Amino acid sequence: MKTSKPTLRILAPAVLLLVQSGLWVFVWACFYAENIPNPFYWKGELLLAALYFVILLVISSFYGALSVGSHRAAELGLSWMTALFFANVLTYVQACLISAAIVTPVPILAMTAAQCAVAWAWAVVASKIYVRVVPPLTMLMLHGGSETARRLIAKLITRSEKYRIAQSMRVDGDDLDAVRARILDFEAVILCDVPSGPCGELQRFCFNNSVSTYTVPCIEDILTRGSALTNLFDTPLLLSRNEGLTNDRRAVKRALDILLSAIALVALSPAALLMAAAIKLCDGGPVLFSQERLTVGGGRFMLHKFRSMKVGAEENGAQLSTQGYGRVTAVGRVMRPWRLDEIPQLINILKGEMSIVGPRPERPEFADEYFRDMPEFAYRLKVKAGLTGYAQVYGSYGTDPRDKLLMDLIYISSHSLALDFKIMLMTVKILLQRERAQGIADAHAEPRK
C-alpha cells in the first residue's frame, strides 16, 4: 500500500493535466491557429502546448489541485476550477498577443466549461479510488490532557477516510517506556500539548524509528518558525528579530496596498453603487456603518462596511455572529458569502489604516476578552490589520481563537511579499467556498450607525 499512495498521487494528476492540455490543443488548432499572421510550424505548436501544460501545472500545484487524498473531492474540484480560470485567462492573453488582435473569447470560455466538468468528475473518481486503495493512517494521539486534544480528535473524525485515531494516551513524563512501546505499533503519532521535556524525547524516538509525527505547535514554536539560520563562530543559531516587518518591506507593502486598492476601487465601483442602492431600498436604513477596530500597535480606527445587518441589531450590546441568525438583511445574505460588504474597507487601505493582507482587525471589546485568556493575542498587533489574511485562507467559520492566533503568528513570523500574493490568490478560491468565506472574525456583529 505504501507504493500505491505515491503512484496514485502522481499518476492521477498527470492524466488530468494531459487531458486538459489536449482540450487546449484542440481549441487552439480549431479556433485560434488560423488567426496567426505568421503561422507556426509543428515545433512552435508543440512549444505552445508544452507552455500551457507547464502553466496549468504550476497554478494547479499552487492551489493544491494535485494533492489527491489531501482534500475532499469537492475542494479538490474547486481547486482545479480556480486554477483553470487563471490558466485560461493567461491563455487568452497569449492568443491575443500572438494573433496581434483581440480574438473572440467564446472558444476559450467553452473550453473552460468543459475542462471544469472534466476536473470535477476526475476529483470525484480519483478521491474514491484513493480511499479504496490507500487505507486511513493509523495514528496514536499523545496529549497532555488539554481541551485542544479533544477538539483535534473531533476534527480528525470528520476525515475518517484519511485518519484513524486508534488510541489516545495521556503523557505526563512519568512512564515514557510504555509510551515508546506503543508508538512502534502505529504509522504516525500526534503530539498535542505534551510537556516540553517528554515531547522532545518522544520526537527524537519517533525520528530514530522513522515514525511520522504531527506536532500541535505552541506559541514559541511559531515564533521560532520564521527564524533565520545563522552561525556564531562554529555554533548554529536561530535568529528571531521579533520586530514585525522591516522598513523596506513596509514601504513595498504600502506601495502595493495603494496601487491594488485603487485599482480595485475603480473596478468595483459599479457593483458598489448597485449594492448601495439595494441596501437603501431594502429597509431605508444607512448604506454604510463604521465600527471601531484595532490595527498595528493597538491603534484604533473606524472600519467601514456596507451595512448587512438590520438597523438596531446590537441594541443589547456587541456579540459574535453565528450561522443562521436572523439579524442579517436580505441584501446582506447575498453580500456576505462573497464578502462584498467589505468593499468599503479599500478606503481604509488607501488611508493607511489597513493592509490588503494581514490579521483581520478585531473589535476592542472582543480583543480585551481574548487578551485575558491569551495574552499573546496582542502579538497580532505587530503588523497592520488586513482585508484578508492567513487565518481567513486556512481557517474556517468556526476556527478556535487560539488556532486563529497561531495562524496569524505564522504569517507575521514568516512574512514575505510572495506569501502576500499567495494569500491574495488563495482568497479567490476561498470566496467560492461559502462555508469558509465567513470566518468568525469577519462575521462579527455590526453596531447601529
C-alpha positions as CSV (number, residue, x, y, z in Angstrom):
1,M,0.0,0.0,0.0
2,K,2.9,2.4,0.6
3,T,3.8,2.3,-3.1
4,S,0.2,2.7,-4.2
5,K,-0.1,6.1,-2.5
6,P,2.7,8.0,-4.3
7,T,1.9,6.2,-7.6
8,L,-1.7,7.3,-7.4
9,R,-0.9,10.8,-6.3
10,I,1.5,11.2,-9.3
11,L,-0.4,9.3,-12.0
12,A,-3.9,10.7,-11.4
13,P,-3.0,14.4,-11.7
14,A,-0.7,13.6,-14.7
15,V,-3.6,12.0,-16.6
16,L,-5.8,15.0,-15.9
17,L,-3.1,17.5,-16.9
18,L,-2.7,15.7,-20.2
19,V,-6.4,15.6,-20.9
20,Q,-6.8,19.3,-20.1
21,S,-3.8,20.2,-22.3
22,G,-5.3,18.0,-25.0
23,L,-8.5,20.1,-24.9
24,W,-6.5,23.2,-25.2
25,V,-4.6,21.8,-28.2
26,F,-8.0,21.0,-29.9
27,V,-9.4,24.6,-29.2
28,W,-6.2,26.2,-30.3
29,A,-5.9,24.3,-33.5
30,C,-9.6,24.7,-34.5
31,F,-10.2,28.4,-33.5
32,Y,-7.0,30.3,-33.0
33,A,-4.1,28.9,-35.0
34,E,-5.6,30.3,-38.2
35,N,-5.5,33.8,-36.8
36,I,-1.7,33.9,-36.5
37,P,-0.2,36.4,-39.1
38,N,2.9,34.1,-39.5
39,P,1.7,30.5,-38.9
40,F,3.8,28.3,-36.6
41,Y,5.3,25.1,-37.8
42,W,4.7,22.0,-35.7
43,K,7.6,22.7,-33.4
44,G,6.0,26.0,-32.5
45,E,2.6,24.4,-31.9
46,L,4.3,21.8,-29.7
47,L,6.1,24.5,-27.7
48,L,2.8,26.3,-27.1
49,A,1.2,23.1,-25.9
50,A,4.1,22.4,-23.5
51,L,3.8,26.0,-22.2
52,Y,0.1,25.6,-21.5
53,F,0.9,22.3,-19.7
54,V,3.6,24.0,-17.5
55,I,1.3,27.0,-16.7
56,L,-1.5,24.7,-15.7
57,L,0.9,22.5,-13.7
58,V,2.3,25.5,-11.7
59,I,-1.1,27.1,-11.0
60,S,-2.9,23.9,-10.1
61,S,0.0,23.0,-7.8
62,F,-0.2,26.4,-6.1
63,Y,-3.9,25.8,-5.4
64,G,-3.4,22.2,-4.1
65,A,-5.3,20.7,-7.0
66,L,-2.7,18.0,-7.5
67,S,-3.0,16.7,-3.9
68,V,-5.2,13.7,-4.4
69,G,-6.2,12.4,-1.0
70,S,-5.3,15.5,1.0
71,H,-8.6,17.2,0.3
72,R,-12.2,16.2,-0.1
73,A,-13.5,15.7,-3.7
74,A,-15.4,19.0,-3.6
75,E,-12.4,21.1,-2.5
76,L,-10.2,19.3,-5.0
77,G,-12.6,20.0,-7.8
78,L,-12.9,23.7,-6.7
79,S,-9.1,24.0,-6.7
80,W,-9.0,22.8,-10.3
81,M,-11.7,25.2,-11.4
82,T,-9.9,28.1,-9.9
83,A,-6.6,27.0,-11.4
84,L,-8.2,26.6,-14.8
85,F,-9.7,30.0,-14.7
86,F,-6.4,31.7,-14.1
87,A,-4.5,29.5,-16.6
88,N,-7.1,30.2,-19.3
89,V,-7.1,33.9,-18.7
90,L,-3.4,33.8,-19.4
91,T,-4.0,31.6,-22.4
92,Y,-6.5,34.1,-23.8
93,V,-4.0,37.0,-23.4
94,Q,-1.4,34.8,-25.1
95,A,-3.8,34.2,-28.0
96,C,-4.4,37.9,-28.4
97,L,-0.7,38.7,-28.3
98,I,0.2,36.0,-30.9
99,S,-2.6,37.0,-33.2
100,A,-1.9,40.7,-32.8
101,A,-5.6,41.3,-32.3
102,I,-8.4,41.0,-29.8
103,V,-9.7,37.5,-30.6
104,T,-13.1,36.1,-29.6
105,P,-13.0,34.5,-26.1
106,V,-16.0,32.3,-26.8
107,P,-14.0,29.1,-27.6
108,I,-11.9,29.5,-24.5
109,L,-15.0,30.1,-22.4
110,A,-16.5,26.9,-23.8
111,M,-13.2,25.1,-23.3
112,T,-13.1,26.2,-19.6
113,A,-16.6,24.9,-19.0
114,A,-15.7,21.6,-20.5
115,Q,-12.4,21.4,-18.5
116,C,-14.2,22.3,-15.3
117,A,-16.7,19.4,-15.9
118,V,-13.8,17.0,-16.6
119,A,-11.9,18.2,-13.5
120,W,-15.0,17.8,-11.2
121,A,-15.6,14.3,-12.4
122,W,-11.9,13.5,-12.1
123,A,-11.9,14.8,-8.5
124,V,-14.8,12.6,-7.5
125,V,-13.4,9.4,-9.2
126,A,-9.8,10.0,-8.0
127,S,-10.9,10.6,-4.4
128,K,-13.0,7.4,-4.4
129,I,-10.1,5.4,-5.8
130,Y,-7.7,6.9,-3.3
131,V,-10.0,5.9,-0.4
132,R,-10.2,2.3,-1.7
133,V,-6.5,1.9,-2.5
134,V,-5.0,3.8,0.4
135,P,-6.3,2.8,3.9
136,P,-6.6,5.5,6.6
137,L,-3.4,6.3,8.5
138,T,-3.4,4.5,11.9
139,M,-2.4,7.1,14.5
140,L,-1.6,7.3,18.2
141,M,-2.7,10.5,19.9
142,L,-0.3,11.6,22.7
143,H,-1.6,14.5,24.7
144,G,-1.3,16.4,28.0
145,G,-4.9,16.3,28.9
146,S,-5.9,19.7,27.4
147,E,-9.1,20.6,25.6
148,T,-7.1,21.1,22.4
149,A,-6.6,17.4,22.0
150,R,-10.3,16.7,22.3
151,R,-11.1,19.3,19.7
152,L,-8.4,17.9,17.4
153,I,-9.7,14.4,17.6
154,A,-13.2,15.7,16.8
155,K,-11.8,17.3,13.6
156,L,-9.9,14.2,12.6
157,I,-13.0,12.1,12.9
158,T,-14.6,14.1,10.1
159,R,-11.8,12.8,7.8
160,S,-12.1,9.1,8.8
161,E,-11.3,8.1,5.3
162,K,-7.8,9.6,5.8
163,Y,-7.0,9.4,9.5
164,R,-7.9,6.9,12.2
165,I,-7.1,7.6,15.8
166,A,-6.6,4.1,17.1
167,Q,-5.6,5.1,20.6
168,S,-5.2,8.1,22.8
169,M,-2.8,8.3,25.7
170,R,-2.1,11.0,28.2
171,V,1.6,11.7,28.7
172,D,2.9,13.2,32.0
173,G,6.5,12.2,31.8
174,D,6.5,9.5,34.5
175,D,6.5,6.4,32.3
176,L,7.8,7.1,28.8
177,D,8.9,3.5,28.3
178,A,5.3,2.3,27.9
179,V,4.6,5.2,25.5
180,R,7.6,4.3,23.4
181,A,6.5,0.7,23.2
182,R,3.1,1.7,21.9
183,I,4.5,4.2,19.4
184,L,6.1,1.3,17.4
185,D,2.6,-0.2,16.7
186,F,1.5,2.9,14.8
187,E,2.2,4.6,11.4
188,A,2.1,8.1,12.9
189,V,1.9,9.9,16.2
190,I,0.2,13.2,17.1
191,L,1.8,15.2,19.9
192,C,-0.7,17.6,21.3
193,D,0.2,19.8,24.3
194,V,2.7,17.2,25.6
195,P,5.0,18.8,28.2
196,S,8.2,20.1,26.5
197,G,10.6,17.6,28.2
198,P,8.7,14.4,27.3
199,C,7.7,15.9,23.9
200,G,11.4,16.3,22.9
201,E,12.2,12.8,24.0
202,L,9.3,11.3,22.1
203,Q,10.1,13.3,18.9
204,R,13.7,12.0,19.0
205,F,12.4,8.5,19.5
206,C,10.0,8.8,16.5
207,F,12.7,10.2,14.4
208,N,15.1,7.4,15.2
209,N,12.4,4.8,14.4
210,S,11.1,6.5,11.3
211,V,7.6,7.1,12.7
212,S,5.9,10.2,11.3
213,T,4.9,12.8,13.8
214,Y,2.3,15.5,13.8
215,T,3.0,18.1,16.4
216,V,0.5,20.8,17.5
217,P,2.7,23.9,17.8
218,C,2.8,26.2,20.8
219,I,3.3,30.0,20.5
220,E,7.1,29.6,20.9
221,D,7.2,27.1,18.1
222,I,5.5,29.5,15.7
223,L,7.8,32.4,16.8
224,T,10.8,30.3,16.1
225,R,9.5,29.0,12.8
226,G,10.4,32.2,10.9
227,S,13.8,32.4,12.3
228,A,16.9,32.9,10.1
229,L,19.7,30.3,10.5
230,T,23.0,31.9,11.3
231,N,26.3,30.9,12.9
232,L,28.2,32.3,15.8
233,F,31.7,31.0,15.1
234,D,31.0,27.3,14.8
235,T,27.7,27.3,16.7
236,P,24.4,27.3,14.6
237,L,21.8,29.8,15.9
238,L,18.2,30.6,15.1
239,L,17.8,34.4,14.9
240,S,14.3,35.9,15.5
241,R,14.3,39.7,15.2
242,N,10.8,40.0,16.6
243,E,10.2,43.4,15.2
244,G,7.3,42.8,12.8
245,L,8.0,43.9,9.2
246,T,11.3,45.6,8.3
247,N,11.2,49.2,7.0
248,D,11.8,48.1,3.4
249,R,9.1,45.5,3.5
250,R,6.7,48.0,5.0
251,A,7.4,50.5,2.2
252,V,6.9,48.0,-0.6
253,K,3.8,46.5,1.1
254,R,2.4,50.1,1.4
255,A,3.0,50.9,-2.2
256,L,1.3,47.7,-3.3
257,D,-1.6,48.4,-1.0
258,I,-2.1,51.8,-2.6
259,L,-1.8,50.5,-6.1
260,L,-4.0,47.4,-5.8
261,S,-6.7,49.1,-3.6
262,A,-7.0,52.0,-6.0
263,I,-7.4,49.6,-9.0
264,A,-9.9,47.5,-7.1
265,L,-12.0,50.6,-6.1
266,V,-12.3,51.7,-9.7
267,A,-13.1,48.2,-11.0
268,L,-15.7,47.5,-8.3
269,S,-17.3,50.9,-8.3
270,P,-20.3,49.8,-10.5
271,A,-21.0,46.9,-8.2
272,A,-20.6,49.1,-5.1
273,L,-23.2,51.6,-6.5
274,L,-25.7,48.8,-7.1
275,M,-25.2,47.4,-3.6
276,A,-25.6,50.8,-2.0
277,A,-28.9,51.3,-3.9
278,A,-30.1,47.8,-2.9
279,I,-29.3,48.4,0.8
280,K,-31.1,51.7,0.8
281,L,-34.2,50.2,-0.9
282,C,-34.2,47.2,1.3
283,D,-35.1,48.9,4.6
284,G,-34.4,52.6,4.2
285,G,-31.5,52.4,6.7
286,P,-28.0,53.8,6.3
287,V,-25.9,52.3,3.5
288,L,-22.6,52.2,5.4
289,F,-21.7,51.6,9.0
290,S,-18.5,52.3,10.9
291,Q,-17.0,50.2,13.6
292,E,-14.0,50.7,15.9
293,R,-11.3,48.1,15.3
294,L,-7.6,47.6,16.3
295,T,-4.7,47.8,13.9
296,V,-0.9,47.8,14.2
297,G,0.5,48.9,17.7
298,G,-3.0,48.8,19.2
299,G,-4.1,51.9,17.2
300,R,-7.8,52.3,16.8
301,F,-9.6,53.3,13.6
302,M,-13.1,53.3,12.2
303,L,-13.6,50.3,9.8
304,H,-16.2,50.8,7.0
305,K,-18.5,48.3,5.6
306,F,-21.7,48.1,3.6
307,R,-24.4,47.5,6.2
308,S,-25.6,43.9,6.1
309,M,-27.5,43.7,9.4
310,K,-30.8,45.1,10.4
311,V,-30.9,48.6,12.0
312,G,-30.6,48.2,15.8
313,A,-29.1,44.7,15.6
314,E,-26.9,45.5,18.6
315,E,-29.3,47.2,20.9
316,N,-28.4,44.6,23.5
317,G,-24.6,45.1,23.1
318,A,-21.8,43.6,21.0
319,Q,-22.0,39.9,20.2
320,L,-20.4,37.4,17.9
321,S,-22.4,36.3,14.9
322,T,-23.4,32.7,14.3
323,Q,-24.5,31.0,11.2
324,G,-28.2,31.1,10.5
325,Y,-29.0,34.0,12.8
326,G,-31.9,36.4,11.9
327,R,-30.1,39.8,12.2
328,V,-28.9,39.9,8.6
329,T,-30.9,41.7,5.9
330,A,-31.9,40.1,2.6
331,V,-29.2,42.1,0.8
332,G,-26.7,41.1,3.5
333,R,-27.4,37.4,2.9
334,V,-26.3,38.0,-0.7
335,M,-23.3,40.1,0.1
336,R,-21.7,38.3,3.0
337,P,-20.8,34.9,1.5
338,W,-18.9,36.8,-1.2
339,R,-17.5,39.5,1.2
340,L,-19.0,42.2,-1.0
341,D,-19.9,44.1,2.2
342,E,-16.2,44.7,2.8
343,I,-15.5,46.7,-0.4
344,P,-15.5,50.0,1.6
345,Q,-12.5,48.7,3.5
346,L,-10.5,49.5,0.4
347,I,-10.8,53.1,1.6
348,N,-9.3,52.1,4.9
349,I,-6.4,50.6,3.0
350,L,-5.9,53.7,0.9
351,K,-5.9,55.8,4.2
352,G,-3.1,53.5,5.6
353,E,-5.3,52.1,8.4
354,M,-5.3,48.6,7.0
355,S,-3.3,46.5,4.5
356,I,-4.7,44.1,1.9
357,V,-3.1,41.2,3.7
358,G,-2.8,40.9,7.5
359,P,-4.6,39.7,10.6
360,R,-8.3,40.6,10.5
361,P,-8.9,43.7,12.6
362,E,-10.5,42.8,16.0
363,R,-13.0,44.8,17.9
364,P,-11.5,46.3,21.2
365,E,-14.2,44.7,23.4
366,F,-13.6,41.2,22.0
367,A,-9.8,41.7,22.0
368,D,-10.0,42.5,25.7
369,E,-11.6,39.2,26.3
370,Y,-9.0,37.3,24.2
371,F,-6.2,39.2,26.0
372,R,-7.4,37.9,29.4
373,D,-7.3,34.3,28.2
374,M,-4.4,34.6,25.8
375,P,-2.0,37.5,26.5
376,E,-0.2,36.5,23.3
377,F,-3.2,37.7,21.3
378,A,-1.6,41.1,21.4
379,Y,1.2,39.8,19.2
380,R,-1.2,40.1,16.2
381,L,-0.7,43.9,16.5
382,K,2.8,43.7,15.2
383,V,1.5,44.4,11.7
384,K,-1.4,46.3,10.2
385,A,-4.8,44.7,10.1
386,G,-5.8,43.2,6.8
387,L,-8.7,42.8,4.4
388,T,-7.8,39.1,4.1
389,G,-5.2,37.0,5.9
390,Y,-3.6,33.7,6.6
391,A,-6.3,32.7,9.1
392,Q,-9.0,33.5,6.6
393,V,-7.4,31.4,3.9
394,Y,-6.6,28.4,6.0
395,G,-9.2,28.7,8.7
396,S,-12.9,28.2,8.7
397,Y,-16.1,29.7,10.1
398,G,-15.6,28.1,13.5
399,T,-11.8,28.4,13.8
400,D,-10.9,28.4,17.5
401,P,-9.4,31.8,18.6
402,R,-6.2,30.1,19.7
403,D,-5.8,28.4,16.3
404,K,-6.6,31.6,14.6
405,L,-3.9,33.3,16.7
406,L,-1.3,30.7,15.7
407,M,-2.1,31.1,12.0
408,D,-1.8,34.9,12.3
409,L,1.6,34.5,14.0
410,I,2.7,32.1,11.2
411,Y,2.0,35.0,8.8
412,I,3.8,37.6,10.9
413,S,6.9,35.4,11.6
414,S,7.1,34.1,8.0
415,H,6.1,37.3,6.1
416,S,7.2,37.8,2.6
417,L,5.7,39.5,-0.5
418,A,5.4,36.1,-2.1
419,L,3.3,35.0,0.9
420,D,1.1,38.1,0.5
421,F,0.5,37.3,-3.2
422,K,-0.3,33.7,-2.3
423,I,-2.9,34.7,0.2
424,M,-4.5,37.1,-2.3
425,L,-4.8,34.4,-4.9
426,M,-6.0,31.8,-2.3
427,T,-8.7,34.2,-1.2
428,V,-10.3,33.9,-4.7
429,K,-10.7,30.2,-4.1
430,I,-12.0,30.7,-0.5
431,L,-14.7,33.1,-1.7
432,L,-16.2,30.2,-3.7
433,Q,-16.5,28.1,-0.6
434,R,-19.4,29.6,1.1
435,E,-18.9,27.8,4.4
436,R,-15.3,29.1,4.7
437,A,-15.9,32.6,3.3
438,Q,-17.4,33.7,6.6
439,G,-14.7,33.4,9.1
440,I,-15.9,34.3,12.6
441,A,-13.6,37.3,12.6
442,D,-15.3,38.7,9.6
443,A,-18.8,37.9,10.8
444,H,-18.7,40.0,13.9
445,A,-21.9,41.8,14.8
446,E,-22.3,45.3,13.4
447,P,-23.5,48.2,15.6
448,R,-26.2,50.6,14.6
449,K,-24.9,53.7,12.9
